[in-house]
Amino acid sequence: MPLPIRLYDSLSRKLTLLEPVDTQREKVTIYTCGPTVYNYAHIGNLRSYLWEDFLTRTLRLFGYEVIHVMNITDVDDKTIRDAKAANLPLKEFTNRYTEAFFQDISALKIHPANHYPRATDFISQMQTIITYLLQNGYAYVSEEGSVYFKIDAFADYGKLSGRKNVTSHKHRIATDEYDDKEGLHDFALWKTWKEEDGDVYWDSPWGKGRPGWHIECSAMAMHYLGETIDIHCGGADNLFPHHENEIAQSEAYTGKQFVKIWLHGEWLLVDGKKMSKSLGNFFTLRDLMERGISPRTFRFFVLSTHYRSPINFTFDAIQDIENRLKKMDEFWYSLVKNSDDKGDNIEEILFFENKFIQALAEDLNTSKALAILSEFIKFVNQLRANAKLSQKLLNEIKRVWLKFDQVYQSLVPWETRQFLSEVEILSKIQERELARKNKNFDIADKIRQELYQQGVILEDTPKGTIWRWRS
């Protein structure tokens, strides 16, 4: 039986015991809002992906099977606008930044999701939902041919955000929408084609066009995870209107609760301000690496603050994190030497392990967990100073420290990992296939191992070799 865990549900606004839809209570379904692939992910985006990774790793540590879906938004106003500016077909343009996203999460040791659906592969599923909503009075077709969700038809609209009277929020809701609505606060399910969309459109019963942003997530989430999902994650900026709209369209469609627990992470600020290119405080992971800040350092920086607290990125704070990592590396390396003959403090080691688990079980209390790690290091160093660190005890200490690192993935030194592009990976796969065809199996095995060391796992299937990033 998995260990119990309580998480702060944004809908009920209280700590809630995780009770998965799976009656065996061993499988948790999670949907997380992924990247909109029109540019490189900035460090604010990466903060969300990192605390969500901390969540999934914690759930696995607690004994749950995790089924994780993270969408890739590869069609919306921004992707169309910037693909046109780059004079590239939409798919070619978004593939560039999708590949960059996978490079980033690999560099940060983010455990891969089970599925990364792309919005453009789920147009028919979106149209099925929209058709139902139209037939049952939850949506309407405007004079221009766009389809809008009628908020007044969904009595529970606003239950997530607490915004019952949304008319005054016209500007926020109108973002990424057209203007021919019956109600100022209605949102687009389907957008009719306009000249600035170029060749980006799909045929539909309402004419050629493309989906609205919100319907994409509902279709992809329900396709993989069913009509009721255990956990839905995202940044605080997604809570309204995006997640509010997801609830409305999904529950109007199924008549069932869409999500059992909603989790929202707070902002990442830079020098106390929201990131902006005009302020010169806009950073990607590549920017940090060019300044000598490793992915490991950034990962630990993010996970040193609770996901529901704002985090302020400064270079002084990063220096403090690097100093802490150096001390932890010294501690780790000290565990392979200087063992003594005596030492029977295993129960106290287990005490620290249990305290760590208890901290995570209370809404991923990373601050408390880190305090426990500091106490643990101090305790072990005292054992060494008093010559009470036997080999048996040393092995137990290493086991517990590695258990801590199952969720942090930054407590022990990392191997050097370079970015590989998708083109480079596919080229290596072709080289390996040629070696196998010529029965040069030693070369084929060597290529497989080289790719593995650079974060790529190969799987040979009846339909050919496929690859994925490893954790």
Number of C-alpha atoms within 10 A of each C-alpha: 9 15 15 16 21 16 21 20 21 18 17 13 10 11 15 17 16 19 18 19 15 11 8 10 16 19 20 22 23 25 28 21 22 23 20 20 23 24 18 20 22 15 23 22 18 24 23 25 25 23 26 25 23 23 20 23 21 21 23 19 17 18 16 21 16 17 17 23 23 23 21 22 23 25 25 20 15 15 20 24 17 16 17 17 9 11 10 13 14 21 15 11 21 24 15 16 19 24 16 21 21 19 20 20 21 24 23 23 22 24 20 18 19 13 14 15 20 19 21 16 11 16 19 14 17 22 21 12 19 25 19 15 22 16 10 13 13 21 23 22 20 16 10 16 18 26 28 28 28 23 21 12 14 16 11 15 20 20 15 21 14 12 15 12 10 17 13 11 13 13 11 12 20 17 12 15 20 17 15 17 22 14 15 18 22 24 28 29 27 28 25 24 20 13 7 10 16 13 14 18 17 15 14 15 8 17 16 17 20 24 25 24 23 21 26 24 28 25 25 26 26 17 13 17 17 13 19 19 22 22 21 23 24 23 21 16 13 14 21 17 21 17 22 20 26 22 23 23 27 24 19 22 20 14 10 12 13 25 20 18 23 23 21 20 22 18 21 24 18 20 14 12 12 14 19 11 8 7 9 9 15 16 17 17 22 18 13 15 12 10 9 10 17 16 22 20 21 24 22 21 22 22 22 18 18 18 28 18 11 14 22 18 20 13 12 10 12 16 14 13 19 19 13 15 20 15 12 19 15 13 17 18 11 14 18 12 9 12 20 17 11 15 18 12 15 13 9 12 18 14 11 18 20 11 15 23 20 18 19 23 19 18 21 23 20 21 16 18 20 18 12 17 20 11 13 21 17 12 15 20 17 13 19 18 10 12 15 20 25 19 18 15 22 22 15 16 22 14 13 17 19 16 16 21 14 16 21 24 24 23 22 19 15 11 8 8 12 12 14 18 14 17 10 11 16 14 12 17 20 13 15 21 18 14 17 15 11 10 11 13 14 11 15 21 14 12 18 18 15 14 19 15 15 18 20 19 17 17 11 9 8 5 6 8 14 12 15 15 21 16 16
